[in-house]
Amino acid sequence: MKCLYTSARSCTVLLDPQGDYEARSVRRLVLNGRELGEENRSVCSLFDLWPDTDYTLTGFINGEAEETLTFHTDVEACTLNVRRFGAKGDGEHDDTPALQAAILCCPDGGRVLVPAGTYRTGPIFLKSHMTLELQKDATLALMTDRAKFPILPGMTRTTDEQGEYLLGTWEGNPLDCFAGALTGIGVKDVRIIGQGVVDGCAQLGDWWQNHKVIKGAFRGRIFYLRDCEDVTVQGITFRNSPSWNLHPCFSRKLRFLNVRVEAPYHSPNTDGFDPESCQDIRMLGTVFSVGDDCIAIKSGKIYMGQKYHTPCENIEIAWCAMLNGHGGVTVGSEMAGGVRHVWVHHCLMRGNDRGLRVKTRRGRGKYAVVDDIRFEDIRMEGVKAPLVVNAMYYCDPDGHTPYVQSREKQPVDDTTPTIGTVCFERVRAEDCQACVGYVLGLPEKPVEQLVLRDCDFAFSEDAQPMEPAMAEGVDACSRRGLIVQYADRLILDNVRMRGIEGKPLDAVSVNQIENH
């Protein structure tokens, strides 16, 4: 066992480093002699702890003590209960003022406590150096009346007219958007913890209806950070967001531990986790079931990429479960500032359309460099197309034009993106349908290096055809092997494919192939 994080009131523990979201063995946990029950996850969080206290956690497998872990909780200044500020928690009263007042009054190192109840609220803004705890059976239920939502302006010119101040954003551009249920602007040293729920209630309003029509501003997120640092989210369930769920933007040192993110499969743009131009992120032990990509790593469209060229980098995603959703873990497509140093490991993916996915296109620009992307120890069940790397993704109004989709070499210039090294190791996929993988680089800028090592793919007997990559000229297929077009170097080392029809490798314009 390993302690991953402690606060004054909680702790997150890694129980099984070799498991995925599910541990290889069920453990019975005992904390300071108190029975906690059984745990079947690889990463778990403990709550209702006391500040500045020593704890000993023991895990038992089949009645035998396996490991013991000791940890000490942090000091806490004080606790402010939102009920004392006038919050009712009855699901009818507008609790926004009381919740916001408690947060604004919280001293450095203090805790704002939201006890059990349903708190009807508008967007809440966080402040630095505090903890917000939603206890078990506490729900923040977001109102549905847009007129009660603040709008975050996309771009405001600075007074000297030389710079700009950015707040709102939509799909990689600075645009006006509604504030999130929980919004942090420039905050530091913040913890949002507990076993409670933040419910966007989007299904009760008009957020998902005619969703492409702008009504006052672009739809808000359920959790939004802008220019924040050292923020931890632990244990919270987020559901029914108006659009993307967790969206940190230009932020650093972020932790998401044992979070749940839920939205109906057909809800529009309800990505689970979309870090944009962020650095140093750990997403551990989280489960996603959403209406779009479970995770999509981004860094803005061309304006943001060319002006700020701030990559999304140093990201670890581990011991997570991606259930349903269009993509399991995706890089792009708004990645004009680049994405690099991403490590995804020991994850479970079940029922996704596409599992591990890179998507970019001409026009993303010279800073749009995807490199050092590692996918390791991934278990897939019923994922239709396990691996996709697509440099001709047909997003944006010009996505279907010859400029984006041409298979002829185009000039390499400041609009040309780059895909460097993408590595898949120890990927185990069962009940695949379309193909092992579909890789489509650019003729003028092929994928630099693609590695598949110690991987195993097995196809469903009743596999149905689908288009594995969203690009022009990509036909629906089923039970195909690995399809690669426009790559410099392809390394295949101990790759098994069971139940395919046809040859295991279909390679066109691949300069070097190493098949071990």
N, C-alpha and C positions, 0 to 999 in steps of 0.2 A: 504494500500500500504506500501511496505517496500523497502528501498534502499539496494540493494545487493552489489553494487560496483560502485565506481566513479573513473575516471581518470581526467586529465586536459581537455579532449575533449569529454568525454562520461559518460554515467550512465546506469546501469542496474537496473530495478525495478521489484519487485514481485507484480503483480496486484491482483492475486487471489490465495491465498494459498490452497484453497480447489478444484481448478480446476486441470486438468492434463495438457498436453501440451496446450490444448484448454481451455480458460477460460469459466466459466459457463455463463457469460454475456459479451456482447460486450461493450467496453468502448470508449467514445470519450475523447481524451486527449488534454489538453491545458497546454502549458509550458510558464510561464511568459506572459500570455495573448495571446500567439500565438497558433493558431489551428494546431495540429499535425495530426488530422484525427482519424479514428477508429482503435481499436486494439482488436483482438479476442484471443490473446495468454495470458497465465498466467504470463509469464515472457517476458519483452520487453526491448530493449536497445535504448537509445537516443544518437544521434551523432551530430556532427557539433556544439558542445558547445564551450563556451569561457572559458579559464583558469581563475582560482581564482575568480569565480563569483557565486553569490547566485542565486538559481533557485527555483521556486515553480511549482510543477506539480499537476494538478487537473484532476481527473477522473470523467466523467459523465456517468451515466447509465439511459437510458430513459429520458434524459434531466435533471436529478437531479444530483447535485454534490454529489458524493459518499465519496471521501476522498481527502485530500490534503497532499502532501509530499514536504518537503523542503530539499535541499541538496546544498553543496558547492563544486565546482570543484577544482581540485588540481592546484598547480602552475606549470608552464612550463618554461624551460630555454629559448628555442628558437625552431623554425621550420626550417628544411632543406628540401627544395623541390628537389626531384630527378631530375627534369627537369634542374635545375641550374647546376647539375653535369654532364649533357650531355645525360641523358636518353631521348629517342625519344617517346616511347609509341605508335609506329606506327605498331606493330605486326611483323615487319620484321627485324629491327635493333637489334643487340645483346646488350641489356641493362644491362647485368650482371656487367660489371666494374663500371658503373655509380651508380647502386643500391648499390653495395658493398662499394664503396667509400663513399657514403652518410652515410651509417650505421657506418663505421669506423670513420668518422669525427664527428659523433653526440656527443655532450657533455653530461655529466650526467644530467638527467632530461629533455633532449631534445626530439624532435619529428622528425622523418623522414617521410615526406609526399609523398605519391604516388597518384597524381591526376588521373582523368579519362584518360583512354587509355589502350592499350594492350602492355604489356612490355614483350618481348621475353627474357627469362633469363635461365641461368643454376642455380644450387643450390646456395642459398644465406645463409651466416652464420651470426647469430645474435651476438650482444654484450650486455653487462650488462648496466643497468640503463638508458633505453631508451624506447621510444614508436615508433613502426612502424605502420603507419596508411594507409590503402588502402581505398581511398574514393570511393563513389558510382561510378560504371561504370569503376573502375580500375581493371585490370586483370593482374596477373603475370602468363604468359603462359610458362610452362616449356619446354625446348628443348627436343628433342627425341634422339639425337645422344649421345650414351653412352660414346663415346670417350671424350666428353666435361664434363663428370661428375667426380668429385673427388671420390675416394674410401676411405671409413673409415675402417682402418684395424681392424679386430676383436680382436686380442690380440697382444700386444707388451710387451716383457719382459723388466722390469726395468733394469737400468744399473748395479745394484748390483746383478742381477739375482735372487733376492729373491721375487720379486713381479711381478705384471703385470698391464698394462694400457689397458683398454678396451674401444673401440669406436664402431665398427660395431657389429651388432647382427642380427640373423635370427632365428625366432621361438624358442627363449629361449637359444640359444647357441652363444658364441662369435665368429662370422664369418664375413669375409669381406663383406661389402655391400656398395652400392652407397649412396652418401649423399642425403638428402631430399631436396625438393624444398626450404623449410625453415628449417635450422638446427641450433640448439643451443647446444654448448658443454661447460658445466661449467658456464653458464651465470646466473645472478641473476637480479631481479627487472626489468623484461621485460614485455611490453605490445604489443600485436599485435591486433589492433582494426580496425573497420571500416565496411563498407558495400560492400567492394570489394571482389574479387574472386582470389583464388590460384588454377590454373588449371594444373593438372599434365599431361594433353594431352596424356595419356597412349594409348588411342585408335589410335593415329596418328603414334605411333612408334611400336616397337616389344615387349614392356613390357609384354603384355598379350598373346603373341604368344609363343607356346612351353615353357610355363612359368616355368616348372620344370627343364629346362636346364639352368645351370649357365653360363652366358655369361660375363665373366670378374669379376663379383662379384654378390652377391644376389641383388635383386631389392630393391631400396630405398623406403622410405616413402615420403609422401608429406609434413609432418611436424614431425620432429624428435628432441627430447630433450635427452641429456645424462648428468647426474649429474648436473641438473639445480635446481634453487630454486626461488620461488615467480615469476611465469610466468602466465600471464593472456591472454587468447585469447577471443576476444569479437566481435561477429557479422559477422565474416569472413565466406565465403562459400569456402569449399574445395571440389574439384571434380576430378574424373578420375586419381586417384593416381596409380603409378606403382604397389604398393602392399598395405600394411596397410596405412590408412590415418593418424590418429593422434597417435603417438607412443612416449610417454614419458617413459624414462627408468632410474631407480635409481634417481628419482627427487622428489622434495617436494614442498608443498604449490602451487598447480596449480589450476587455475580457467578456465573453458570453459563455456562461457555465450552466449546464442543465436547464436551458431555456426550452420552451415549447412554442412552436409557431404553427398556427392552424388557419386554414381558409378553405372554402369549398373548391373542388377541382376546377370548376368552370368560372370561378371569380376572376375578373380581369386585372392583370398587372399586379397580382398579389404575391410578388416575389418574397421569399422568406427573409433573406439577408443579402443586402447590396452595399458592401463597403465601397466607397468612391474616393479615390485619391487619399487613402488612409495608410498608415504605417503601424506595424507592430500590433497585430491582432491575434488573439487566441479564441477560437470557437470550439468548445469542448463539450461533449455529452449532450448535444442539443438534438431535438427531433423536429422534423419539418413535414408538413403535409399541406400543400398550398396549390394555388391555381396557376402558377407560372414556375419559373426556375426556383428551386429550393435555395440555392446560393448563386449569386451572379456578382463577380468581382469586376469593378469598373474604375474608370478614371476620366470620365467626361468625353464629350464630343469635341469636334475640331477646335472650336473657340477656346474651350478650357484647356485642351491639350497644348495648343500653340502658345497660349498666354502664360499658363502656369506650369506646364509640363511636369506635373506632380504625379508620380506613379503610385499605384496601390502595391505595397510590397511588404515583405516579411510577415506572412500570414500563415498560421497553422490552423487547420481544421481537422479535428480528430475525434474518434469515438462518437460520431454523430450518426443519426438515421435520417435518410431522405426518402420519405414515403410518398408516392405519387409525385405530382409536379412534373412540368415539362422537361426540366433538366435537373440532374442531381447537383453537381458542382460545375458552374459555367464561368469561363473567363471571357468577358466582353458582353455585348458587342461595343458598348460605349467605353472605349479604353484608349482614347487618343493621347492620354498621358502615360500609357504603358502599364504593364502588370508584370511583376517579377518576384522571384523568391517566394513561391507559394508551395506549401507542403500539405497535402491532403492524405491522411492515413487512417487506417483502422476504422473505416466507416461502412455502414450498411445502406444499400440503396435497393428499394423495392418498388416496382411498378412505375418507374419513370419512363417517359418517352425516350430520353437520351440520358446517359449516365454522366460521363466525364466529357466536358465539352469546351472547346475554344472557338470563339466566333469573332471575326473581324471583317474588314472590307476595304477596298480602295477608298481613299479619302480620309481615313483616320489619321494619317500623317506620320512624319518621321519620328515623332516621340512615342508613337503607338507600337512599342516593342514588347512583345510577350516572350519572356525568357525565364529559364529555370523554374519550370512548372513540374512538380513531382506528385504523381498519384500512386500511392503504395498501400498494399494490404487492404484492398477494397473487396467487399462481398456484394454481389448483385443478384437479385432474384426478380425475374420477370421484367428486366429492363430491355426495351425493344432494340435500341442501338447503343451498345455500351460505350463506344469511343467515337467522338466526332471532333475533327479539327477543320474548320471552315473559314477560308479567307475571302469568300464571296457571299457572305451573309446578306440576304436581300432586305435589310431594314432601311428605313428612311424613305422619303418620297422618291428618290432616284435609285432605289435599291434594285429595280429590275432593268435599269438602263444598260446599254453596252459598256459604258464606262466602268460599271461595277462588275458586270457578269462576263465580259469578253474573255475567251480562252486564248486570245492572241496576246503576245507580250506588249505591255504598255511601257512608256518611259518611266524609269525610276526617278522620282522627284520628291518634293517635300510633302506630297500627299500619300506616299507609299508606306503601308505598315510593314512590320517585321514579325515573323514568328520564329523564335530561336529554338531552344531545346525543350521538348515536351517528353516526359518519361512516364511510362506506365509499368509498374512492377507489382507482381503478385496480385493481379486482378483476377477474381474468380466470379464468373458470370454464368448463371443457369437460366434456362427458359428464354434465351434471346430470340429475336424474331427477324429483324432486317439484315444486319450484317455485324461482323465482329467490330469493324471500325470503318469510318469513311473519312479520308483525309484529302482535302482540296486546298492546295496552296495557290500562290499566284505564279503564273509563268515567268514573270519578270523578277519575282522575289520568292523562290520556293521556300517551303519549311526547311529550316537549317538542319535540324536533327530530330528524328522521332525514334523513340526506344520502346519496345515491348519486351519485357523480361519476366520469365516464370509466370506466365498468364495462362488461364484455362477458360475456354468459352464453350458452352453447350447450348444447343438450340432446341426450342420447343418443337414437338412433333407436328403441331398444328399452327406453326408460325404464319402470321399474316403479313402481307407486303406493306411497307411504309417507306416514305422518303427519308432517308437517314439524315441528310443535311439540307438546310433551307437555302438552296441556291438554284438558279436556273439550270435546266439540263440534268438535274439529279433525278433519276427514275426511281420509282418505288421498287423495292427488292425484298427478298426474304431468303434466309438461310445462306447468305453470302459470307465469304471470308473477309479479309482485310483489303480494302480498296484504297489505293494511294495514287494521287496525281500531284505532280509538281512538288518534289522534295529533293533536297540535296543528299541526305544520308538517312537510311532506314536500317535500324538494327533490330533483328528478331532473334531472341535467345530463349529457347525452351518455351515456345508458344504452342499450346494445344487448341485445336478447334474440332469439336465433335458435332456431328449432325449437319454439316454444311453441304451444299450442293455446288459442285464446280471446284475450281482451284482455290487453294487457301489464300493466295496472294494475287491480286490484280493490280499491277504497278505500271503506271504510265508517266514518263518523264521523271523518273527517279534516278539520280546520278550514281548513287552508290548503295548497294544492298548487301548487308551482312546477315546471313541466315545461319544461326548456330544450332 
